[in-house]
Amino acid sequence: MLLLGIETSCDDTATAVVRDGKVALSNVSTNQDAFHAKFGGIVPEIASRQHLALLSAAVQDALERAQVGLDAIDGIAVTAGPGLIGSLVIGVASAKALAFASGKPLFAVNHLHGHIFAAFLEQAAEPEYPFLVLLVSGGHSQLVRVDGPASLAILGRTRDDAAGEAFDKTARLLGLPFPGGPALDRLARDGDPRAFTFPRHRAEGEALDMSFSGLKTSVKYFLDSAAGREAAPADVAASFQAAIVDVLIDRLDRAARHAPYRAAVLSGGVAANSALQAAFRAWGERQGIETLVPHLRFCTDNAAMIAAAADRQGDVVRADPLTLSADPSLPFELSTF
């Protein structure tokens, strides 16, 4: 089964052709960092205009790289939400037009479901259900139990900032270039994670919710202090990163005490963070739980993960191309259209 995937939930114009939900025959992604860098963050209007300019060529590029024509495609999978409404509209409208004109089935995928199934792209084996997912990105930080391709439940989530958002905002405080998360990760590799003690959010009892806004504020106050002005930026970055990783691993520990899991997945853009990956794998070894992390090219937003999710969820996410709408607040739980 060949699916054409389209992903435009934020600022990456992404297309892909995926076979049987596992093999990415092509995976095209054009980021817009150069357009947003001078603003220090993503400007929604610029993002949507760039999608409009790039998407048709990106679809053609994905088909050519996969060496297939649109007539060979069995269906079209598109991110329907959550995300920036202007960006989503471009992808959804394009997928609807392709599906209507070609007579191919259309699959409306939740962006976060895509991140979960990204871990199974070009991997030797998939874990048995149920498995645990730590999903961390610029807009989301969640613990999810996956009982099946179409059965997911949120166990815990951030109460305020997502982990990726905290990374980006702290990187800006340190004067690092956009995008801030990867820049902070690189800087932290030269720092001492024990140099400074930043607060870790401790939820009551066995609660699995998280909070990162206080950590970000603590770093700001520290950098404004006399000690902070003398501190090595690499040490601040490493100490901040260690605090986020500690919170995330703590929630994994709590989740594993609630129910037995044989496997856990780390997904989302922050899954590319080197310190988090190392801590996640070490946690799995201690717990005796198999750990899966997507290949680096599938950690950040990409269209292959959208096709992979559609392949597994099938008719549950089938949509009518004449009625499908982009939904920026699409809930994490499965929705039918």
N, C-alpha and C positions, 0 to 999 in steps of 0.2 A: 504494500500500500504506500503510495507516494502522496505526501501532503505538502502544499505550499504554505509556509508560515509567514505572517506579517505582524511585526511588533513596532508600535509607535506610541507607547504609553507616556514617554517622557521626551528625551532629547536624542535618542539613538534611532536612526532610520534603519530597521533591520528586516531582512527577508531570508528565507531558507527553504531548501527542499529536503525533506526527511523521509527515509524509507523505514516503514514498520515501527516508527516511533523510537528508533534506536540509532540509525546511521544517518548522519548529516552529510548528504551529498553535496550540499553547498551551505554556507553560513555567512551571509553578507551583512556587514554592519558599518554604518558611517556615523561617527560621533560628531557633535557640534561644538566641541570644547572651544575651538578658536572663536566662535561667534559669541560665546557666553563668558569667556574668561575675563574680559574687561569689566564685567558687571559683578564678578565674584560669585555668580550663581546662575541658575537657569532662568531665562526670561521666557515665559510661556508663549508670548506672541511670536518671538523669533523662532522658537522650537517648531511651532506649527507651520510657519512659512517655509522653513527648511525641509520639513517632511513633504510638503506639497511639491517642492522643487525636486526632491530626490527620489521619491518613492517609486515612480514608474520605472526609472532607470534601475533601481535596486531590484525590483521584481524581475526585470529582464535579465539582469546580471545573475541572479540566483538560478534562474532557469538555464542560462547558458553554462554556468559553472557545473551544474548538475547534468548537463548534456541531455536535457529533456525539453519538450515543448509543453505548452499549457494543456494540449489535448491528452498528454500522458499523465497528468495530475489527477488524482482520485478525489481530492477535496481541498478546500482552502480554509486555513485556520487563522483567526485574527484575534488580537487582544481587544476585548470589549470594555475593559476596566479592571481595576481602578487605574487612575492616572490623570494627566492634564487633559481637560476636556478638548481643547483645541487640537492637541496632538492625537488623541484617540479618534476624533472625528475623521481625520485624514485617513488613518489606517482602516477604520471600519467602512467608510464610504468607498474606498478603493476595493476592499475585499468584497463588499456587496456587489459592486459593478462587475468584478471579475466572475463572481459566482453566478450572477444573473445572466451575463452574456454567454458564459461557457456551459451553463447547466450543471455545474459542479456543486456538490453539497458544501454548505458553509458551517463552520464551527466557531462559536463565540467563546473564547477562552478567558478565564480569570487570570490576570497577569501573575498573581501569586501562585496559582496552581502550576503555571509554567515553570516558575523557579523550583518548585518541589521536584518535578519530573526531569529537570535539567540534569540532575545527578545520574540519570540512567542513560544518557546519551553516550554512546561509544564506551560503555562499561561492559565488562565481561558478564556480570550477573546482576540481577536486581534483588533487593532484600525481600524477605517474606513479610506479609502484612500480619499484624500492624507494625508500623515503625514510627519512630519519633523524628520530627524535623525541627531544627533551629533555623528559622528564616530571618535573616538580618540584612537590611538594605537601607537605602537613603530615606525611605518613607515608612518602613515597617520593621518591627522587631517582635517576633512571635514564636511561641512553642506550639507545635501542631502534632496531633496524633492522626496518622493516616491509616485507616482501617481497610481501605480499598481505593481504586482509582476514582470512584465517585462518592467516597465517604470519608470526610475529613472533619476534625473538630479542633477548635482553638483551645489550648490549655492555659495559655498566658500570653500577655502582650504588654508593650510599653504603655505607661500611663501618660507619657508626654512625648519627648523627642525620641525618634528612632536612633539606633546606634550609629547608622551611617550619617544621619544629620548631625549628631554630636561630633563625629569625626570631622566632617566638613567645616563646621563652625569653629572647632578648636584649631583646625589647620589655618583658618583665616586669622585667628588670634595670634598664631605663630608667624604670620606673614608668608605662609606657603602658597604656591600657585594653585589655581583651579585646574582640575578637580582636586579637592583637598585630601580626601581619604587616602588615595594611593601615595600622595606626597608625604603625608604624615607617617604612613607605614614605612616608607624608605628612610625617612629621617630617624625614626625610632630604632632602627637596626643598629645605629651607632650610639644609642643612649643606654642608660642604666634604668631598668624598670623599677628599681627599688630606691631611686634617688629621692623621690618625693611621694608622700602618701596622700592620695586624693580619695575622696569618699566613695564607698561602694553602697549602692542601694540594697538594703536588707528588708525584704518583704516579711510580713508577720507570718508566723507559723510555717506552713508548707505552701503558702501562696506562690504562684509562678509569675506574677506580673513583674514588670521591670520599670525603672525610671532612670533617665540619663540627663535630665535638665539640670539637676543639682550638681552633677559632676562637671558639666560644661561651665556652669557659673563659678564653681570653685576654682577651676583653672584660670578663668578671667581675673578673679580677685587676686590669685597668686601672682599672675603676670604683672598686675598693677602694683604689687608690693615691692619693697626694696630687695627682698630675697629673690623674687621672681625676675626682676630686671637684671640680676647677676647670674641667673641660672642658665645653664647650657640648654639651648632649644631641643637638642636631641634627648636630653634627660627628661625634660618636660613631656615631650612626645611619647617617650617610652613609658613613663609613669602613668600618663593619661590612658594610653592604650592598654596597659596592664589592668587598670581599674575596670575598663569596659569588659575585657576578656574574663576577669574574675566574676563579674556579675553574670555573664552569659553561661559560664561553666557551672556556677552555683545553681542556676535555674535548671540546667540539664540534670545535675545531681538530684535535685528535688523531684523532677519529673520521673526519673528512673526509680525513685523510691515509691512513687505512686502506683506504678504498674511495671511489669517486666517487659523489656524490649530486647529483641535480638539484634536490632540494627538502628542506626540513627543517621540522619542526613543533615549536612550543613549546606545551606543554600542562600541565594540572594547575593547582591553585589559585594557585601562585606565579607562573604565567604572567601573572597580573593585575598583577604588580609593574612599575611604570613604568620603573625603571632596567634591569631585566632585558629587558623588551620592546625598549627602545631599543638595548641592546647586542646583542641577538639579531638585530635587523634590520640593524644596522651590520655585524655579522659576515657575514650573508648577502650584503650588497653587496660586501664585500671578497672573498668566496669565489666570487661569481658563482652563488650558490645561492638559489633561490626560498625565501622564508620565509613561513610561515603561522602566525598566532596566532588562537585562537578569539575571537569577540566576547566582550566582558567578561562578559556574563550566562552564557556557556557555559564560562568558565574554572573557576569554583568548582563544587562538586558540584551536579549538576542531572540531571533525568531525561531531558531531550532527548538527551543524549549516550548514554545507555543504549539508548534506542530506535534511535539512529543506528548504534551498534555492532551491535545485533541485526539490523538491516536488511541490513548488509553481510556479516555472518558466517552468517546464515541457518541452515540445518540443522545446522551445526557446533555451535551453542549451543542447539539444541532440547532441551527437558527434559520429563520426565514429571511432571505436577503432583502425582502421588501419591507420588513418590519423591524429588523435589528437596529438598535440605537446604541451609541456609545454612552457608557455610564461611568463617570469619574468616581462615584462612590459605591461601585459594585462591591457587595459584601464578600468576605472571604469564603463563606459557605457557598456551596454550589447553587447556582440559579439557572433556571431553564428559561428559554426565550420563546 
